[in-house]
Amino acid sequence: PSAAGLAMLLLVAMYPTLVQLGVRPVAAAAVIGTTACLDLGPASPAANVTAEVIGISPIEYFVQYQLKVAAVVIPVVAALHFFWQRWCDRRDDDTQVTAALDLPDTDTSQESVPAVYALLPILPLVLLFVFSPLLITTIRLDVVTAMLISLAIGMACEGLRHRSLRTALAGITHFFRGMGEIFSSVVTLIVAAEVFAMGIKATGLIGSLVTLVEGNGLGSGAMVVTMVLLLGVSALLTGSGNAALFSFSGMMPAIAGRINTPIVSLILPSQFAGGLFRSFSPVAGVIIAVAGAANVSPFAIIKRTSVPMVGGVIATLVASHLLI
């Protein structure tokens, strides 16, 4: 569920292949930088917060709502990428586009591991799907529990492979170190987004917008668009869709109640919009990472991601209105 993590994986696995096939480095980097623009899946922090606000489990939110909208948005984003990258390629000066492959350093001396290890990362998703209202209703797992169970299974596999409990336990430090690094950056961004959201609320802007919608009979659609834009601006400023959603999610049930619309119709487009707007923010970690790989500035990347992401936002609004 990490946009930057997925991008780093694809930079190593797919970026060289795309460049060798003739795709410009900046175009390949732009596409890779938007692969996680929708924050899909029950392991996504944004999806978990959204499901909690709605009052359902993350797997129910994923299957019943996210997938339907994503099935419309993903083809739209893919098609826009195809045409927009070709248009940008024709406009860019060849001297301004480098073909250097500045990839992250990889350690090729690592020992081989059993092929079954490829299945370990999907264990949390499998557990959440099996022990949910969709299959086994007598046992309910939350995301944290599923992650810890999967961690224990991974440690057990390492213990059997090395025949050493000490070696298996030593590897857990990487889990907690990575978790701590993510927490430190995310919490800072959440504080920044919270200040922005509280400032907007304190000025009375949210209340005025709701009153405007109610007084002029504009309908719930106008409020949905307004919240998407507010959350999108926050995501652009902070470079984090999660921080933006966490800050605005608390006020959405009251807003949905005042305009007499289901909460999911308001919060799902906002959740998707956070990831889409983040994908053309010059301060987003994922954009900075792919820009470094292509050896261009983040602004060269967001120029190429802006049109597909704006199209994705529009497709999200339309699909949410028609399908939810």
KOLKESE-845416 format. One line per field, with one value per residue (C-alpha): residue number from 0; residue in one letter; x, y, z. Coordinates in nm, 2 decimals. Layout:
% KOLKESE-845416
num = [NUM; ...]
residu = [A; ...]
east = [X; ...]
north = [Y; ...]
up = [Z; ...]
//
This chain:
% KOLKESE-845416
num = [0; 1; 2; 3; 4; 5; 6; 7; 8; 9; 10; 11; 12; 13; 14; 15; 16; 17; 18; 19; 20; 21; 22; 23; 24; 25; 26; 27; 28; 29; 30; 31; 32; 33; 34; 35; 36; 37; 38; 39; 40; 41; 42; 43; 44; 45; 46; 47; 48; 49; 50; 51; 52; 53; 54; 55; 56; 57; 58; 59; 60; 61; 62; 63; 64; 65; 66; 67; 68; 69; 70; 71; 72; 73; 74; 75; 76; 77; 78; 79; 80; 81; 82; 83; 84; 85; 86; 87; 88; 89; 90; 91; 92; 93; 94; 95; 96; 97; 98; 99; 100; 101; 102; 103; 104; 105; 106; 107; 108; 109; 110; 111; 112; 113; 114; 115; 116; 117; 118; 119; 120; 121; 122; 123; 124; 125; 126; 127; 128; 129; 130; 131; 132; 133; 134; 135; 136; 137; 138; 139; 140; 141; 142; 143; 144; 145; 146; 147; 148; 149; 150; 151; 152; 153; 154; 155; 156; 157; 158; 159; 160; 161; 162; 163; 164; 165; 166; 167; 168; 169; 170; 171; 172; 173; 174; 175; 176; 177; 178; 179; 180; 181; 182; 183; 184; 185; 186; 187; 188; 189; 190; 191; 192; 193; 194; 195; 196; 197; 198; 199; 200; 201; 202; 203; 204; 205; 206; 207; 208; 209; 210; 211; 212; 213; 214; 215; 216; 217; 218; 219; 220; 221; 222; 223; 224; 225; 226; 227; 228; 229; 230; 231; 232; 233; 234; 235; 236; 237; 238; 239; 240; 241; 242; 243; 244; 245; 246; 247; 248; 249; 250; 251; 252; 253; 254; 255; 256; 257; 258; 259; 260; 261; 262; 263; 264; 265; 266; 267; 268; 269; 270; 271; 272; 273; 274; 275; 276; 277; 278; 279; 280; 281; 282; 283; 284; 285; 286; 287; 288; 289; 290; 291; 292; 293; 294; 295; 296; 297; 298; 299; 300; 301; 302; 303; 304; 305; 306; 307; 308; 309; 310; 311; 312; 313; 314; 315; 316; 317; 318; 319; 320; 321; 322; 323]
residu = [P; S; A; A; G; L; A; M; L; L; L; V; A; M; Y; P; T; L; V; Q; L; G; V; R; P; V; A; A; A; A; V; I; G; T; T; A; C; L; D; L; G; P; A; S; P; A; A; N; V; T; A; E; V; I; G; I; S; P; I; E; Y; F; V; Q; Y; Q; L; K; V; A; A; V; V; I; P; V; V; A; A; L; H; F; F; W; Q; R; W; C; D; R; R; D; D; D; T; Q; V; T; A; A; L; D; L; P; D; T; D; T; S; Q; E; S; V; P; A; V; Y; A; L; L; P; I; L; P; L; V; L; L; F; V; F; S; P; L; L; I; T; T; I; R; L; D; V; V; T; A; M; L; I; S; L; A; I; G; M; A; C; E; G; L; R; H; R; S; L; R; T; A; L; A; G; I; T; H; F; F; R; G; M; G; E; I; F; S; S; V; V; T; L; I; V; A; A; E; V; F; A; M; G; I; K; A; T; G; L; I; G; S; L; V; T; L; V; E; G; N; G; L; G; S; G; A; M; V; V; T; M; V; L; L; L; G; V; S; A; L; L; T; G; S; G; N; A; A; L; F; S; F; S; G; M; M; P; A; I; A; G; R; I; N; T; P; I; V; S; L; I; L; P; S; Q; F; A; G; G; L; F; R; S; F; S; P; V; A; G; V; I; I; A; V; A; G; A; A; N; V; S; P; F; A; I; I; K; R; T; S; V; P; M; V; G; G; V; I; A; T; L; V; A; S; H; L; L; I]
east = [0.00; 0.30; 0.32; 0.69; 0.76; 0.58; 0.75; 1.10; 1.01; 0.90; 1.20; 1.42; 1.19; 1.02; 1.19; 1.50; 1.27; 1.05; 1.35; 1.50; 1.17; 1.20; 0.99; 1.15; 1.29; 1.07; 0.76; 0.84; 0.90; 0.58; 0.37; 0.55; 0.49; 0.12; 0.07; -0.05; -0.26; -0.59; -0.47; -0.66; -0.70; -0.78; -0.41; -0.41; -0.42; -0.66; -0.89; -0.89; -0.98; -1.26; -1.40; -1.40; -1.59; -1.85; -1.88; -1.78; -1.48; -1.19; -1.24; -1.61; -1.52; -1.27; -1.50; -1.83; -1.72; -1.36; -1.34; -1.65; -1.51; -1.16; -1.28; -1.38; -1.09; -0.80; -0.87; -0.93; -0.60; -0.42; -0.56; -0.48; -0.12; -0.09; -0.20; -0.05; 0.30; 0.31; 0.20; 0.47; 0.73; 0.66; 0.68; 1.00; 1.34; 1.55; 1.84; 1.64; 1.56; 1.83; 1.85; 2.06; 1.94; 2.00; 1.85; 1.87; 2.17; 2.08; 2.27; 2.32; 2.52; 2.22; 2.15; 1.86; 1.54; 1.26; 1.01; 0.72; 0.84; 0.68; 0.34; 0.42; 0.35; -0.01; -0.09; -0.25; -0.48; -0.58; -0.65; -0.86; -1.06; -1.12; -1.20; -1.46; -1.83; -1.77; -1.66; -1.61; -1.83; -1.75; -1.40; -1.32; -0.96; -0.85; -0.55; -0.31; -0.39; -0.36; -0.02; 0.11; -0.01; 0.17; 0.48; 0.48; 0.44; 0.73; 0.95; 0.86; 0.96; 1.29; 1.35; 1.29; 1.50; 1.80; 1.73; 1.80; 1.54; 1.80; 1.85; 1.47; 1.42; 1.71; 1.53; 1.23; 1.44; 1.39; 1.01; 1.01; 1.28; 1.08; 0.76; 0.93; 1.07; 0.72; 0.55; 0.79; 0.73; 0.35; 0.28; 0.46; 0.25; -0.07; 0.00; 0.05; -0.27; -0.46; -0.36; -0.48; -0.81; -0.87; -0.79; -1.05; -1.30; -1.22; -1.27; -1.62; -1.56; -1.69; -2.01; -2.06; -2.02; -2.27; -2.52; -2.46; -2.54; -2.85; -2.98; -2.94; -3.05; -2.72; -2.75; -2.50; -2.28; -2.16; -2.05; -1.87; -1.68; -1.60; -1.46; -1.26; -1.10; -1.03; -0.87; -0.69; -0.53; -0.42; -0.26; -0.08; 0.06; 0.17; 0.25; 0.04; -0.31; -0.33; -0.25; -0.52; -0.78; -0.70; -0.75; -1.08; -1.25; -1.37; -1.60; -1.74; -2.02; -2.17; -2.15; -2.31; -2.59; -2.66; -2.68; -2.87; -2.64; -2.48; -2.14; -1.98; -2.08; -1.89; -1.58; -1.49; -1.43; -1.23; -1.02; -0.94; -0.88; -0.62; -0.40; -0.47; -0.37; -0.07; 0.05; 0.12; 0.25; 0.62; 0.68; 0.54; 0.79; 0.69; 0.74; 1.08; 1.19; 1.09; 1.23; 1.57; 1.56; 1.49; 1.74; 1.49; 1.32; 1.00; 0.83; 0.91; 0.73; 0.42; 0.39; 0.34; 0.12; -0.11; -0.35; -0.39; -0.45; -0.70; -0.88; -0.88; -1.04; -1.32; -1.37; -1.39; -1.65; -1.86; -1.82; -1.90; -2.22; -2.34; -2.23; -2.26]
north = [0.00; 0.24; 0.45; 0.52; 0.16; 0.03; 0.29; 0.18; -0.18; -0.09; 0.13; -0.17; -0.43; -0.24; 0.09; -0.05; -0.26; 0.03; 0.24; -0.03; -0.07; 0.29; 0.47; 0.79; 0.78; 1.07; 0.91; 0.57; 0.75; 0.94; 0.63; 0.44; 0.73; 0.70; 0.33; 0.36; 0.68; 0.53; 0.38; 0.06; -0.24; -0.31; -0.26; 0.10; 0.34; 0.58; 0.29; 0.18; 0.53; 0.56; 0.22; 0.32; 0.64; 0.45; 0.18; -0.12; -0.35; -0.25; -0.56; -0.48; -0.12; -0.26; -0.51; -0.33; 0.02; 0.07; -0.19; -0.06; 0.29; 0.18; -0.04; 0.29; 0.51; 0.29; 0.25; 0.63; 0.70; 0.45; 0.59; 0.95; 0.84; 0.69; 1.00; 1.26; 1.10; 1.09; 1.45; 1.55; 1.35; 1.55; 1.88; 1.81; 1.90; 1.59; 1.77; 1.81; 1.44; 1.21; 0.84; 0.77; 0.48; 0.62; 0.33; 0.25; 0.04; -0.32; -0.59; -0.88; -1.09; -1.18; -1.55; -1.71; -1.77; -2.03; -1.93; -1.97; -1.65; -1.46; -1.55; -1.41; -1.04; -1.13; -1.31; -1.01; -0.96; -1.33; -1.33; -1.01; -1.16; -1.50; -1.38; -1.11; -1.09; -1.21; -1.56; -1.66; -1.44; -1.60; -1.46; -1.10; -0.97; -0.61; -0.50; -0.48; -0.84; -0.97; -0.79; -0.94; -1.29; -1.26; -1.13; -1.43; -1.67; -1.50; -1.53; -1.90; -1.96; -1.78; -1.99; -2.32; -2.21; -2.10; -2.36; -2.07; -1.89; -1.62; -1.54; -1.52; -1.29; -1.07; -1.00; -0.84; -0.53; -0.43; -0.44; -0.21; 0.02; 0.07; 0.12; 0.39; 0.57; 0.58; 0.69; 0.98; 1.13; 1.06; 1.20; 1.53; 1.55; 1.47; 1.76; 2.00; 1.88; 1.90; 2.26; 2.34; 2.16; 2.32; 2.66; 2.61; 2.50; 2.79; 3.05; 2.91; 2.82; 2.46; 2.58; 2.86; 2.61; 2.37; 2.66; 2.77; 2.42; 2.39; 2.74; 2.73; 2.38; 2.29; 1.92; 1.69; 1.68; 2.04; 1.95; 1.64; 1.84; 2.10; 1.84; 1.67; 2.01; 2.10; 1.76; 1.77; 2.11; 1.97; 1.67; 1.89; 2.11; 1.82; 1.56; 1.30; 1.18; 1.00; 1.31; 1.51; 1.24; 1.19; 1.56; 1.60; 1.26; 1.36; 1.64; 1.44; 1.25; 1.58; 1.73; 1.43; 1.44; 1.81; 1.77; 1.44; 1.22; 0.88; 0.92; 0.68; 0.90; 1.19; 1.02; 0.77; 1.03; 1.23; 0.93; 0.85; 1.22; 1.24; 0.98; 1.13; 1.48; 1.35; 1.20; 1.54; 1.71; 1.81; 1.74; 1.39; 1.12; 0.90; 1.19; 1.28; 0.92; 0.86; 1.20; 1.10; 0.78; 0.96; 1.23; 1.51; 1.76; 1.67; 1.94; 1.75; 1.45; 1.64; 1.80; 1.44; 1.32; 1.62; 1.55; 1.18; 1.25; 1.53; 1.30; 1.04; 1.28; 1.36; 0.99; 0.93; 1.19; 1.06; 0.69; 0.75; 0.94; 0.67; 0.35; 0.43]
up = [0.00; -0.01; -0.32; -0.28; -0.19; -0.50; -0.72; -0.59; -0.67; -1.02; -1.08; -1.04; -1.20; -1.49; -1.55; -1.74; -1.95; -2.05; -2.14; -2.35; -2.53; -2.64; -2.38; -2.27; -1.91; -1.80; -1.94; -1.78; -1.45; -1.47; -1.53; -1.25; -1.01; -1.05; -1.02; -0.66; -0.72; -0.60; -0.26; -0.33; -0.09; 0.27; 0.37; 0.27; 0.57; 0.39; 0.30; 0.67; 0.79; 0.53; 0.62; 0.99; 0.91; 0.70; 0.97; 0.77; 0.75; 0.51; 0.30; 0.26; 0.16; -0.09; -0.25; -0.24; -0.33; -0.42; -0.69; -0.88; -0.90; -0.97; -1.26; -1.43; -1.32; -1.40; -1.78; -1.80; -1.63; -1.85; -2.17; -2.07; -1.99; -2.34; -2.53; -2.29; -2.28; -2.66; -2.68; -2.42; -2.61; -2.92; -2.73; -2.53; -2.66; -2.70; -2.53; -2.21; -2.17; -2.04; -2.10; -1.80; -1.58; -1.23; -1.04; -0.66; -0.56; -0.53; -0.36; -0.60; -0.36; -0.15; -0.10; -0.29; -0.10; -0.16; -0.43; -0.18; -0.01; -0.30; -0.14; 0.20; 0.12; 0.01; 0.34; 0.51; 0.22; 0.21; 0.59; 0.57; 0.28; 0.44; 0.79; 0.68; 0.63; 0.28; 0.38; 0.74; 0.96; 1.30; 1.31; 1.23; 1.18; 1.16; 0.95; 1.25; 1.36; 1.00; 0.97; 1.29; 1.21; 0.87; 1.04; 1.28; 0.98; 0.80; 1.11; 1.14; 0.77; 0.83; 1.15; 0.95; 0.66; 0.88; 1.16; 1.40; 1.61; 1.68; 1.31; 1.26; 1.55; 1.44; 1.11; 1.29; 1.35; 0.99; 1.03; 1.33; 1.19; 0.87; 1.07; 1.28; 0.97; 0.81; 1.13; 1.18; 0.84; 0.82; 1.16; 1.06; 0.75; 0.94; 1.18; 0.88; 0.71; 1.04; 1.09; 0.73; 0.79; 1.13; 0.98; 0.71; 0.97; 1.21; 0.93; 0.88; 0.52; 0.56; 0.73; 0.47; 0.18; 0.34; 0.39; 0.03; -0.10; 0.12; 0.05; -0.33; -0.38; -0.55; -0.44; -0.28; -0.60; -0.54; -0.19; -0.31; -0.56; -0.30; -0.05; -0.33; -0.42; -0.05; 0.02; -0.31; -0.22; 0.11; -0.06; -0.31; -0.03; 0.20; -0.07; 0.12; 0.04; 0.38; 0.58; 0.39; 0.44; 0.81; 0.87; 0.69; 0.76; 1.10; 0.97; 0.68; 0.86; 0.99; 0.64; 0.48; 0.74; 0.67; 0.29; 0.33; 0.13; 0.22; 0.38; 0.13; -0.16; 0.00; 0.14; -0.13; -0.40; -0.14; -0.05; -0.42; -0.49; -0.21; -0.39; -0.73; -0.63; -0.44; -0.77; -0.92; -0.60; -0.64; -0.27; -0.27; -0.19; -0.48; -0.73; -0.59; -0.61; -0.97; -1.07; -0.93; -1.13; -1.45; -1.36; -1.41; -1.18; -1.00; -1.21; -1.52; -1.37; -1.25; -1.60; -1.73; -1.45; -1.41; -1.70; -1.63; -1.26; -1.33; -1.57; -1.29; -1.05; -1.30; -1.37; -0.99; -0.94; -1.24; -1.14; -0.78; -0.87; -1.11; -0.92; -0.55]
//
